């Protein structure tokens, strides 16, 4: 009788250990993806000096990265659903390591373009891989926390990259920094291979007699999938403004020092990470109302963004408001991922997440082009207000997703 009563506790402990292992491994992989986003731009000053490149040439490198990543992300979802998430993850980490090794031996602009392609291909598959593993391997009560950890580790990957790459470049050499980055990716790959059992996923097979192509593409006929794509594209455009123009806007509008402006960008990322930690508890507490949680958080972020654009705040106030914007948007992150899970048709996790998250790359590619014209004309405040309006459009998209998944509530 005693043994029977005690038996659920060891089972629960084993399940907790399994969930923790899966969340940790996927979080580490996601951190490596965000780490790869900054591998090229962090070295732009070096490339300009060593290879005599222009800003336009450097900008094209990032365009190549995001175009390859965006197209690849949509296609990677099909591979994940057909082959499973694990082999695609192994391939992604190998490509990132290869890109870093190519960068370490780069002799000119052509080599850097090849690096951008390798890094884009390596980065493209992480979201369909990560969410397929999390949705299949983590117990339902802990999914909100899993999505929180996933977003948190991504932001930490952004935060670690400057310390890692710039620090090693100053200590040794920029080529050594890329070699060490390759070693880092290979170390993560070795850990993933060692813990491969925790990363295995089931492959969804089409029903007998169903045309494989038709079955694989059926999810694209579901309107809510495109609403999800629109949400990610719109919400990312605001983040792109912060990352691309935030420092310049603070300097131009309030004569903030370069160091203080960069610290504000770092504070934004750290606040977003803290928000995602809190957001995990929010998503676990209100999983059914995820679209409404997202709408509230994005509306708060849009209000703060617009306030910064009005010029009513001084430099310090604007820096604080921008950092708090990251907190507001971060809290909605795990609920955002829960919202996408509810909108995903059965057996199409990889494809849907691949297509939906390619909206991130589209947003990152469109925003600098759209708002770069504002910046060239000196419309710094209008750039922030424009970002707030775009974020409000993402609120509309989130509520649209909620209406189209009401049957799942």
Buried (B, 14 or more C-beta within 10 A) or exposed (E): EEEEEEEEEEEEEEBEEBBBBBBBBBBBBBBBBBBBBBBBBBBBEBBBEBBEBEEEBBBBBBBBBBBBBBBBBBBBBBBBBBBBBBBBBBBBBBBBBBBBBBBBEBEEBEBBBBBBBBBBBBBBBBBBBBBBBBBBBBEEEBBBBBBBBBBBBBBBBBBBBBEBBBEBBEEEEBBEBBBBBBEBBBEBBEBBEEEBEBBEBEEBEBEEEEEEEEBBEBBEEBEBBBBBBBBBBBBBBBBBBBBBBBBBBBBBBBEBEEEBBBBBBEBBBBBBBBBBBBBBBBBBEBBEBBBBBBBBBBBBBBBBBBBBBEEEBEBEEBBBBBBBBBBBBBBBBBBBBBBBBBBBBEBBBBBBBBBBBBBBBBBBBBBBEBBBEBBEEEBBBBBBBBBBBBBBBBBBBBBBBBEBBEEEE
